[in-house]
């Protein structure tokens, strides 16, 4: 049996979630993910948990968007 793949926080994630979005929704999601500096997975998890996230001030894309 193969070893379970765990993330950097030692969590085993075995569920996959997929859904369809329109082209406009995809652009909006991609923009928000890019501005957050997180991965898409981490951004969506932060959204569903309603956690605050800190934006790194070193990212020039964020400064231009603000």
mmCIF file of the N, C-alpha and C atoms, coordinates in Angstrom:
data_MODEL
# 
_entry.id   MODEL 
# 
loop_
_atom_site.group_PDB 
_atom_site.id 
_atom_site.type_symbol 
_atom_site.label_atom_id 
_atom_site.label_alt_id 
_atom_site.label_comp_id 
_atom_site.label_asym_id 
_atom_site.label_entity_id 
_atom_site.label_seq_id 
_atom_site.pdbx_PDB_ins_code 
_atom_site.Cartn_x 
_atom_site.Cartn_y 
_atom_site.Cartn_z 
_atom_site.occupancy 
_atom_site.B_iso_or_equiv 
_atom_site.pdbx_formal_charge 
_atom_site.auth_seq_id 
_atom_site.auth_comp_id 
_atom_site.auth_asym_id 
_atom_site.auth_atom_id 
_atom_site.pdbx_PDB_model_num 
ATOM 1   N N  . UNK A 1 1  ? 0.837   -1.170 0.000   1.00 0.00 ? 1  UNK A N  1 
ATOM 2   C CA . UNK A 1 1  ? 0.000   0.000  0.000   1.00 0.00 ? 1  UNK A CA 1 
ATOM 3   C C  . UNK A 1 1  ? 0.885   1.237  0.000   1.00 0.00 ? 1  UNK A C  1 
ATOM 4   N N  . UNK A 1 2  ? 0.506   2.226  -0.802  1.00 0.00 ? 2  UNK A N  1 
ATOM 5   C CA . UNK A 1 2  ? 1.338   3.419  -0.917  1.00 0.00 ? 2  UNK A CA 1 
ATOM 6   C C  . UNK A 1 2  ? 1.156   4.333  0.298   1.00 0.00 ? 2  UNK A C  1 
ATOM 7   N N  . UNK A 1 3  ? 2.144   5.138  0.511   1.00 0.00 ? 3  UNK A N  1 
ATOM 8   C CA . UNK A 1 3  ? 2.119   6.078  1.627   1.00 0.00 ? 3  UNK A CA 1 
ATOM 9   C C  . UNK A 1 3  ? 1.169   7.238  1.318   1.00 0.00 ? 3  UNK A C  1 
ATOM 10  N N  . UNK A 1 4  ? 0.426   7.704  2.312   1.00 0.00 ? 4  UNK A N  1 
ATOM 11  C CA . UNK A 1 4  ? -0.508  8.807  2.108   1.00 0.00 ? 4  UNK A CA 1 
ATOM 12  C C  . UNK A 1 4  ? 0.258   10.105 1.886   1.00 0.00 ? 4  UNK A C  1 
ATOM 13  N N  . UNK A 1 5  ? -0.209  10.890 0.935   1.00 0.00 ? 5  UNK A N  1 
ATOM 14  C CA . UNK A 1 5  ? 0.418   12.163 0.625   1.00 0.00 ? 5  UNK A CA 1 
ATOM 15  C C  . UNK A 1 5  ? -0.181  13.245 1.520   1.00 0.00 ? 5  UNK A C  1 
ATOM 16  N N  . UNK A 1 6  ? 0.646   13.889 2.305   1.00 0.00 ? 6  UNK A N  1 
ATOM 17  C CA . UNK A 1 6  ? 0.181   14.914 3.234   1.00 0.00 ? 6  UNK A CA 1 
ATOM 18  C C  . UNK A 1 6  ? 0.764   16.273 2.846   1.00 0.00 ? 6  UNK A C  1 
ATOM 19  N N  . UNK A 1 7  ? 0.018   17.345 3.165   1.00 0.00 ? 7  UNK A N  1 
ATOM 20  C CA . UNK A 1 7  ? 0.511   18.685 2.856   1.00 0.00 ? 7  UNK A CA 1 
ATOM 21  C C  . UNK A 1 7  ? 1.479   19.147 3.940   1.00 0.00 ? 7  UNK A C  1 
ATOM 22  N N  . UNK A 1 8  ? 1.920   20.402 3.851   1.00 0.00 ? 8  UNK A N  1 
ATOM 23  C CA . UNK A 1 8  ? 2.930   20.886 4.790   1.00 0.00 ? 8  UNK A CA 1 
ATOM 24  C C  . UNK A 1 8  ? 2.415   21.015 6.222   1.00 0.00 ? 8  UNK A C  1 
ATOM 25  N N  . UNK A 1 9  ? 1.093   20.971 6.410   1.00 0.00 ? 9  UNK A N  1 
ATOM 26  C CA . UNK A 1 9  ? 0.512   21.012 7.747   1.00 0.00 ? 9  UNK A CA 1 
ATOM 27  C C  . UNK A 1 9  ? 0.109   19.627 8.241   1.00 0.00 ? 9  UNK A C  1 
ATOM 28  N N  . UNK A 1 10 ? 0.599   18.595 7.561   1.00 0.00 ? 10 UNK A N  1 
ATOM 29  C CA . UNK A 1 10 ? 0.368   17.194 7.908   1.00 0.00 ? 10 UNK A CA 1 
ATOM 30  C C  . UNK A 1 10 ? -1.101  16.783 7.785   1.00 0.00 ? 10 UNK A C  1 
ATOM 31  N N  . UNK A 1 11 ? -1.813  17.426 6.835   1.00 0.00 ? 11 UNK A N  1 
ATOM 32  C CA . UNK A 1 11 ? -3.214  17.068 6.605   1.00 0.00 ? 11 UNK A CA 1 
ATOM 33  C C  . UNK A 1 11 ? -3.292  16.155 5.386   1.00 0.00 ? 11 UNK A C  1 
ATOM 34  N N  . UNK A 1 12 ? -4.121  15.160 5.493   1.00 0.00 ? 12 UNK A N  1 
ATOM 35  C CA . UNK A 1 12 ? -4.367  14.264 4.368   1.00 0.00 ? 12 UNK A CA 1 
ATOM 36  C C  . UNK A 1 12 ? -5.661  14.699 3.703   1.00 0.00 ? 12 UNK A C  1 
ATOM 37  N N  . UNK A 1 13 ? -5.582  15.086 2.449   1.00 0.00 ? 13 UNK A N  1 
ATOM 38  C CA . UNK A 1 13 ? -6.755  15.565 1.729   1.00 0.00 ? 13 UNK A CA 1 
ATOM 39  C C  . UNK A 1 13 ? -7.079  14.582 0.619   1.00 0.00 ? 13 UNK A C  1 
ATOM 40  N N  . UNK A 1 14 ? -8.172  13.859 0.807   1.00 0.00 ? 14 UNK A N  1 
ATOM 41  C CA . UNK A 1 14 ? -8.518  12.814 -0.148  1.00 0.00 ? 14 UNK A CA 1 
ATOM 42  C C  . UNK A 1 14 ? -9.724  13.165 -1.013  1.00 0.00 ? 14 UNK A C  1 
ATOM 43  N N  . UNK A 1 15 ? -10.364 14.289 -0.771  1.00 0.00 ? 15 UNK A N  1 
ATOM 44  C CA . UNK A 1 15 ? -11.558 14.672 -1.528  1.00 0.00 ? 15 UNK A CA 1 
ATOM 45  C C  . UNK A 1 15 ? -11.189 15.663 -2.627  1.00 0.00 ? 15 UNK A C  1 
ATOM 46  N N  . UNK A 1 16 ? -11.811 15.489 -3.794  1.00 0.00 ? 16 UNK A N  1 
ATOM 47  C CA . UNK A 1 16 ? -11.629 16.398 -4.910  1.00 0.00 ? 16 UNK A CA 1 
ATOM 48  C C  . UNK A 1 16 ? -12.968 17.052 -5.219  1.00 0.00 ? 16 UNK A C  1 
ATOM 49  N N  . UNK A 1 17 ? -12.954 18.364 -5.375  1.00 0.00 ? 17 UNK A N  1 
ATOM 50  C CA . UNK A 1 17 ? -14.170 19.108 -5.687  1.00 0.00 ? 17 UNK A CA 1 
ATOM 51  C C  . UNK A 1 17 ? -13.943 19.846 -7.002  1.00 0.00 ? 17 UNK A C  1 
ATOM 52  N N  . UNK A 1 18 ? -14.902 19.728 -7.901  1.00 0.00 ? 18 UNK A N  1 
ATOM 53  C CA . UNK A 1 18 ? -14.816 20.420 -9.185  1.00 0.00 ? 18 UNK A CA 1 
ATOM 54  C C  . UNK A 1 18 ? -16.178 21.012 -9.514  1.00 0.00 ? 18 UNK A C  1 
ATOM 55  N N  . UNK A 1 19 ? -16.170 22.178 -10.157 1.00 0.00 ? 19 UNK A N  1 
ATOM 56  C CA . UNK A 1 19 ? -17.427 22.792 -10.556 1.00 0.00 ? 19 UNK A CA 1 
ATOM 57  C C  . UNK A 1 19 ? -17.186 23.656 -11.788 1.00 0.00 ? 19 UNK A C  1 
ATOM 58  N N  . UNK A 1 20 ? -18.254 23.973 -12.480 1.00 0.00 ? 20 UNK A N  1 
ATOM 59  C CA . UNK A 1 20 ? -18.167 24.759 -13.704 1.00 0.00 ? 20 UNK A CA 1 
ATOM 60  C C  . UNK A 1 20 ? -18.502 26.218 -13.417 1.00 0.00 ? 20 UNK A C  1 
ATOM 61  N N  . UNK A 1 21 ? -17.819 27.113 -14.126 1.00 0.00 ? 21 UNK A N  1 
ATOM 62  C CA . UNK A 1 21 ? -18.092 28.539 -14.028 1.00 0.00 ? 21 UNK A CA 1 
ATOM 63  C C  . UNK A 1 21 ? -18.126 29.127 -15.430 1.00 0.00 ? 21 UNK A C  1 
ATOM 64  N N  . UNK A 1 22 ? -18.738 30.305 -15.547 1.00 0.00 ? 22 UNK A N  1 
ATOM 65  C CA . UNK A 1 22 ? -18.762 30.994 -16.840 1.00 0.00 ? 22 UNK A CA 1 
ATOM 66  C C  . UNK A 1 22 ? -17.401 31.650 -17.080 1.00 0.00 ? 22 UNK A C  1 
ATOM 67  N N  . UNK A 1 23 ? -17.202 32.162 -18.258 1.00 0.00 ? 23 UNK A N  1 
ATOM 68  C CA . UNK A 1 23 ? -15.938 32.825 -18.596 1.00 0.00 ? 23 UNK A CA 1 
ATOM 69  C C  . UNK A 1 23 ? -15.720 34.054 -17.713 1.00 0.00 ? 23 UNK A C  1 
ATOM 70  N N  . UNK A 1 24 ? -16.784 34.811 -17.469 1.00 0.00 ? 24 UNK A N  1 
ATOM 71  C CA . UNK A 1 24 ? -16.682 36.004 -16.625 1.00 0.00 ? 24 UNK A CA 1 
ATOM 72  C C  . UNK A 1 24 ? -16.355 35.637 -15.176 1.00 0.00 ? 24 UNK A C  1 
ATOM 73  N N  . UNK A 1 25 ? -17.006 34.592 -14.675 1.00 0.00 ? 25 UNK A N  1 
ATOM 74  C CA . UNK A 1 25 ? -16.733 34.143 -13.315 1.00 0.00 ? 25 UNK A CA 1 
ATOM 75  C C  . UNK A 1 25 ? -15.306 33.634 -13.181 1.00 0.00 ? 25 UNK A C  1 
ATOM 76  N N  . UNK A 1 26 ? -14.811 32.969 -14.212 1.00 0.00 ? 26 UNK A N  1 
ATOM 77  C CA . UNK A 1 26 ? -13.439 32.472 -14.197 1.00 0.00 ? 26 UNK A CA 1 
ATOM 78  C C  . UNK A 1 26 ? -12.448 33.630 -14.153 1.00 0.00 ? 26 UNK A C  1 
ATOM 79  N N  . UNK A 1 27 ? -12.684 34.664 -14.951 1.00 0.00 ? 27 UNK A N  1 
ATOM 80  C CA . UNK A 1 27 ? -11.797 35.835 -14.941 1.00 0.00 ? 27 UNK A CA 1 
ATOM 81  C C  . UNK A 1 27 ? -11.786 36.495 -13.567 1.00 0.00 ? 27 UNK A C  1 
ATOM 82  N N  . UNK A 1 28 ? -12.973 36.617 -12.955 1.00 0.00 ? 28 UNK A N  1 
ATOM 83  C CA . UNK A 1 28 ? -13.074 37.228 -11.637 1.00 0.00 ? 28 UNK A CA 1 
ATOM 84  C C  . UNK A 1 28 ? -12.326 36.403 -10.597 1.00 0.00 ? 28 UNK A C  1 
ATOM 85  N N  . UNK A 1 29 ? -12.504 35.087 -10.644 1.00 0.00 ? 29 UNK A N  1 
ATOM 86  C CA . UNK A 1 29 ? -11.826 34.207 -9.703  1.00 0.00 ? 29 UNK A CA 1 
ATOM 87  C C  . UNK A 1 29 ? -10.317 34.270 -9.892  1.00 0.00 ? 29 UNK A C  1 
ATOM 88  N N  . UNK A 1 30 ? -9.863  34.200 -11.136 1.00 0.00 ? 30 UNK A N  1 
ATOM 89  C CA . UNK A 1 30 ? -8.424  34.247 -11.406 1.00 0.00 ? 30 UNK A CA 1 
ATOM 90  C C  . UNK A 1 30 ? -7.809  35.564 -10.929 1.00 0.00 ? 30 UNK A C  1 
ATOM 91  N N  . UNK A 1 31 ? -8.520  36.671 -11.107 1.00 0.00 ? 31 UNK A N  1 
ATOM 92  C CA . UNK A 1 31 ? -8.024  37.975 -10.658 1.00 0.00 ? 31 UNK A CA 1 
ATOM 93  C C  . UNK A 1 31 ? -7.903  38.015 -9.146  1.00 0.00 ? 31 UNK A C  1 
ATOM 94  N N  . UNK A 1 32 ? -8.934  37.554 -8.449  1.00 0.00 ? 32 UNK A N  1 
ATOM 95  C CA . UNK A 1 32 ? -8.908  37.572 -6.987  1.00 0.00 ? 32 UNK A CA 1 
ATOM 96  C C  . UNK A 1 32 ? -7.840  36.650 -6.436  1.00 0.00 ? 32 UNK A C  1 
ATOM 97  N N  . UNK A 1 33 ? -7.639  35.510 -7.069  1.00 0.00 ? 33 UNK A N  1 
ATOM 98  C CA . UNK A 1 33 ? -6.591  34.582 -6.633  1.00 0.00 ? 33 UNK A CA 1 
ATOM 99  C C  . UNK A 1 33 ? -5.217  35.204 -6.841  1.00 0.00 ? 33 UNK A C  1 
ATOM 100 N N  . UNK A 1 34 ? -5.011  35.831 -7.992  1.00 0.00 ? 34 UNK A N  1 
ATOM 101 C CA . UNK A 1 34 ? -3.714  36.448 -8.270  1.00 0.00 ? 34 UNK A CA 1 
ATOM 102 C C  . UNK A 1 34 ? -3.421  37.579 -7.288  1.00 0.00 ? 34 UNK A C  1 
ATOM 103 N N  . UNK A 1 35 ? -4.433  38.376 -6.967  1.00 0.00 ? 35 UNK A N  1 
ATOM 104 C CA . UNK A 1 35 ? -4.233  39.490 -6.046  1.00 0.00 ? 35 UNK A CA 1 
ATOM 105 C C  . UNK A 1 35 ? -4.003  39.027 -4.616  1.00 0.00 ? 35 UNK A C  1 
ATOM 106 N N  . UNK A 1 36 ? -4.568  37.885 -4.258  1.00 0.00 ? 36 UNK A N  1 
ATOM 107 C CA . UNK A 1 36 ? -4.402  37.395 -2.885  1.00 0.00 ? 36 UNK A CA 1 
ATOM 108 C C  . UNK A 1 36 ? -3.004  36.840 -2.646  1.00 0.00 ? 36 UNK A C  1 
ATOM 109 N N  . UNK A 1 37 ? -2.350  36.378 -3.705  1.00 0.00 ? 37 UNK A N  1 
ATOM 110 C CA . UNK A 1 37 ? -1.034  35.774 -3.548  1.00 0.00 ? 37 UNK A CA 1 
ATOM 111 C C  . UNK A 1 37 ? -1.088  34.335 -3.077  1.00 0.00 ? 37 UNK A C  1 
ATOM 112 N N  . UNK A 1 38 ? -2.295  33.779 -2.991  1.00 0.00 ? 38 UNK A N  1 
ATOM 113 C CA . UNK A 1 38 ? -2.474  32.396 -2.556  1.00 0.00 ? 38 UNK A CA 1 
ATOM 114 C C  . UNK A 1 38 ? -2.673  31.495 -3.761  1.00 0.00 ? 38 UNK A C  1 
ATOM 115 N N  . UNK A 1 39 ? -2.620  30.211 -3.528  1.00 0.00 ? 39 UNK A N  1 
ATOM 116 C CA . UNK A 1 39 ? -3.007  29.276 -4.577  1.00 0.00 ? 39 UNK A CA 1 
ATOM 117 C C  . UNK A 1 39 ? -4.529  29.305 -4.677  1.00 0.00 ? 39 UNK A C  1 
ATOM 118 N N  . UNK A 1 40 ? -5.061  28.813 -5.765  1.00 0.00 ? 40 UNK A N  1 
ATOM 119 C CA . UNK A 1 40 ? -6.515  28.800 -5.932  1.00 0.00 ? 40 UNK A CA 1 
ATOM 120 C C  . UNK A 1 40 ? -7.167  27.962 -4.835  1.00 0.00 ? 40 UNK A C  1 
ATOM 121 N N  . UNK A 1 41 ? -6.573  26.832 -4.514  1.00 0.00 ? 41 UNK A N  1 
ATOM 122 C CA . UNK A 1 41 ? -7.104  25.972 -3.456  1.00 0.00 ? 41 UNK A CA 1 
ATOM 123 C C  . UNK A 1 41 ? -7.128  26.720 -2.126  1.00 0.00 ? 41 UNK A C  1 
ATOM 124 N N  . UNK A 1 42 ? -6.017  27.344 -1.764  1.00 0.00 ? 42 UNK A N  1 
ATOM 125 C CA . UNK A 1 42 ? -5.950  28.058 -0.490  1.00 0.00 ? 42 UNK A CA 1 
ATOM 126 C C  . UNK A 1 42 ? -6.918  29.240 -0.463  1.00 0.00 ? 42 UNK A C  1 
ATOM 127 N N  . UNK A 1 43 ? -7.054  29.949 -1.588  1.00 0.00 ? 43 UNK A N  1 
ATOM 128 C CA . UNK A 1 43 ? -7.977  31.085 -1.651  1.00 0.00 ? 43 UNK A CA 1 
ATOM 129 C C  . UNK A 1 43 ? -9.412  30.620 -1.413  1.00 0.00 ? 43 UNK A C  1 
ATOM 130 N N  . UNK A 1 44 ? -9.832  29.550 -2.060  1.00 0.00 ? 44 UNK A N  1 
ATOM 131 C CA . UNK A 1 44 ? -11.197 29.058 -1.895  1.00 0.00 ? 44 UNK A CA 1 
ATOM 132 C C  . UNK A 1 44 ? -11.431 28.532 -0.481  1.00 0.00 ? 44 UNK A C  1 
ATOM 133 N N  . UNK A 1 45 ? -10.448 27.872 0.097   1.00 0.00 ? 45 UNK A N  1 
ATOM 134 C CA . UNK A 1 45 ? -10.588 27.401 1.475   1.00 0.00 ? 45 UNK A CA 1 
ATOM 135 C C  . UNK A 1 45 ? -10.720 28.584 2.423   1.00 0.00 ? 45 UNK A C  1 
ATOM 136 N N  . UNK A 1 46 ? -9.915  29.631 2.210   1.00 0.00 ? 46 UNK A N  1 
ATOM 137 C CA . UNK A 1 46 ? -10.039 30.824 3.035   1.00 0.00 ? 46 UNK A CA 1 
ATOM 138 C C  . UNK A 1 46 ? -11.432 31.437 2.906   1.00 0.00 ? 46 UNK A C  1 
ATOM 139 N N  . UNK A 1 47 ? -11.977 31.446 1.704   1.00 0.00 ? 47 UNK A N  1 
ATOM 140 C CA . UNK A 1 47 ? -13.309 32.022 1.485   1.00 0.00 ? 47 UNK A CA 1 
ATOM 141 C C  . UNK A 1 47 ? -14.394 31.227 2.200   1.00 0.00 ? 47 UNK A C  1 
ATOM 142 N N  . UNK A 1 48 ? -14.348 29.917 2.116   1.00 0.00 ? 48 UNK A N  1 
ATOM 143 C CA . UNK A 1 48 ? -15.418 29.137 2.736   1.00 0.00 ? 48 UNK A CA 1 
ATOM 144 C C  . UNK A 1 48 ? -15.301 29.120 4.252   1.00 0.00 ? 48 UNK A C  1 
ATOM 145 N N  . UNK A 1 49 ? -14.094 29.287 4.768   1.00 0.00 ? 49 UNK A N  1 
ATOM 146 C CA . UNK A 1 49 ? -13.919 29.343 6.216   1.00 0.00 ? 49 UNK A CA 1 
ATOM 147 C C  . UNK A 1 49 ? -14.090 30.749 6.755   1.00 0.00 ? 49 UNK A C  1 
ATOM 148 N N  . UNK A 1 50 ? -14.266 31.708 5.871   1.00 0.00 ? 50 UNK A N  1 
ATOM 149 C CA . UNK A 1 50 ? -14.418 33.126 6.195   1.00 0.00 ? 50 UNK A CA 1 
ATOM 150 C C  . UNK A 1 50 ? -13.259 33.613 7.054   1.00 0.00 ? 50 UNK A C  1 
ATOM 151 N N  . UNK A 1 51 ? -12.068 33.165 6.707   1.00 0.00 ? 51 UNK A N  1 
ATOM 152 C CA . UNK A 1 51 ? -10.864 33.607 7.405   1.00 0.00 ? 51 UNK A CA 1 
ATOM 153 C C  . UNK A 1 51 ? -10.338 34.861 6.736   1.00 0.00 ? 51 UNK A C  1 
ATOM 154 N N  . UNK A 1 52 ? -9.726  35.720 7.518   1.00 0.00 ? 52 UNK A N  1 
ATOM 155 C CA . UNK A 1 52 ? -9.043  36.874 6.956   1.00 0.00 ? 52 UNK A CA 1 
ATOM 156 C C  . UNK A 1 52 ? -7.677  36.417 6.465   1.00 0.00 ? 52 UNK A C  1 
ATOM 157 N N  . UNK A 1 53 ? -7.197  37.057 5.435   1.00 0.00 ? 53 UNK A N  1 
ATOM 158 C CA . UNK A 1 53 ? -5.852  36.763 4.992   1.00 0.00 ? 53 UNK A CA 1 
ATOM 159 C C  . UNK A 1 53 ? -5.103  38.057 4.798   1.00 0.00 ? 53 UNK A C  1 
ATOM 160 N N  . UNK A 1 54 ? -3.819  38.008 5.038   1.00 0.00 ? 54 UNK A N  1 
ATOM 161 C CA . UNK A 1 54 ? -2.965  39.181 4.973   1.00 0.00 ? 54 UNK A CA 1 
ATOM 162 C C  . UNK A 1 54 ? -2.346  39.241 3.594   1.00 0.00 ? 54 UNK A C  1 
ATOM 163 N N  . UNK A 1 55 ? -2.450  40.411 2.984   1.00 0.00 ? 55 UNK A N  1 
ATOM 164 C CA . UNK A 1 55 ? -1.873  40.608 1.658   1.00 0.00 ? 55 UNK A CA 1 
ATOM 165 C C  . UNK A 1 55 ? -0.448  41.107 1.821   1.00 0.00 ? 55 UNK A C  1 
ATOM 166 N N  . UNK A 1 56 ? 0.465   40.457 1.143   1.00 0.00 ? 56 UNK A N  1 
ATOM 167 C CA . UNK A 1 56 ? 1.874   40.833 1.198   1.00 0.00 ? 56 UNK A CA 1 
ATOM 168 C C  . UNK A 1 56 ? 2.069   42.146 0.457   1.00 0.00 ? 56 UNK A C  1 
ATOM 169 N N  . UNK A 1 57 ? 2.597   43.146 1.133   1.00 0.00 ? 57 UNK A N  1 
ATOM 170 C CA . UNK A 1 57 ? 2.797   44.465 0.539   1.00 0.00 ? 57 UNK A CA 1 
ATOM 171 C C  . UNK A 1 57 ? 3.911   44.507 -0.491  1.00 0.00 ? 57 UNK A C  1 
ATOM 172 N N  . UNK A 1 58 ? 4.668   43.444 -0.630  1.00 0.00 ? 58 UNK A N  1 
ATOM 173 C CA . UNK A 1 58 ? 5.765   43.418 -1.590  1.00 0.00 ? 58 UNK A CA 1 
ATOM 174 C C  . UNK A 1 58 ? 5.283   43.086 -2.999  1.00 0.00 ? 58 UNK A C  1 
ATOM 175 N N  . UNK A 1 59 ? 4.047   42.621 -3.117  1.00 0.00 ? 59 UNK A N  1 
ATOM 176 C CA . UNK A 1 59 ? 3.512   42.223 -4.404  1.00 0.00 ? 59 UNK A CA 1 
ATOM 177 C C  . UNK A 1 59 ? 3.053   43.457 -5.178  1.00 0.00 ? 59 UNK A C  1 
ATOM 178 N N  . UNK A 1 60 ? 3.693   43.765 -6.288  1.00 0.00 ? 60 UNK A N  1 
ATOM 179 C CA . UNK A 1 60 ? 3.367   44.982 -7.039  1.00 0.00 ? 60 UNK A CA 1 
ATOM 180 C C  . UNK A 1 60 ? 2.002   44.882 -7.726  1.00 0.00 ? 60 UNK A C  1 
ATOM 181 N N  . UNK A 1 61 ? 1.548   43.675 -8.051  1.00 0.00 ? 61 UNK A N  1 
ATOM 182 C CA . UNK A 1 61 ? 0.218   43.522 -8.648  1.00 0.00 ? 61 UNK A CA 1 
ATOM 183 C C  . UNK A 1 61 ? -0.864  43.985 -7.693  1.00 0.00 ? 61 UNK A C  1 
ATOM 184 N N  . UNK A 1 62 ? -0.659  43.711 -6.401  1.00 0.00 ? 62 UNK A N  1 
ATOM 185 C CA . UNK A 1 62 ? -1.640  44.117 -5.393  1.00 0.00 ? 62 UNK A CA 1 
ATOM 186 C C  . UNK A 1 62 ? -1.687  45.635 -5.299  1.00 0.00 ? 62 UNK A C  1 
ATOM 187 N N  . UNK A 1 63 ? -0.520  46.277 -5.254  1.00 0.00 ? 63 UNK A N  1 
ATOM 188 C CA . UNK A 1 63 ? -0.485  47.730 -5.159  1.00 0.00 ? 63 UNK A CA 1 
ATOM 189 C C  . UNK A 1 63 ? -1.147  48.375 -6.376  1.00 0.00 ? 63 UNK A C  1 
ATOM 190 N N  . UNK A 1 64 ? -0.915  47.844 -7.550  1.00 0.00 ? 64 UNK A N  1 
ATOM 191 C CA . UNK A 1 64 ? -1.526  48.409 -8.755  1.00 0.00 ? 64 UNK A CA 1 
ATOM 192 C C  . UNK A 1 64 ? -3.045  48.228 -8.743  1.00 0.00 ? 64 UNK A C  1 
ATOM 193 N N  . UNK A 1 65 ? -3.509  47.099 -8.225  1.00 0.00 ? 65 UNK A N  1 
ATOM 194 C CA . UNK A 1 65 ? -4.949  46.831 -8.185  1.00 0.00 ? 65 UNK A CA 1 
ATOM 195 C C  . UNK A 1 65 ? -5.657  47.681 -7.152  1.00 0.00 ? 65 UNK A C  1 
ATOM 196 N N  . UNK A 1 66 ? -4.962  47.997 -6.065  1.00 0.00 ? 66 UNK A N  1 
ATOM 197 C CA . UNK A 1 66 ? -5.577  48.825 -5.018  1.00 0.00 ? 66 UNK A CA 1 
ATOM 198 C C  . UNK A 1 66 ? -5.631  50.264 -5.470  1.00 0.00 ? 66 UNK A C  1 
# 
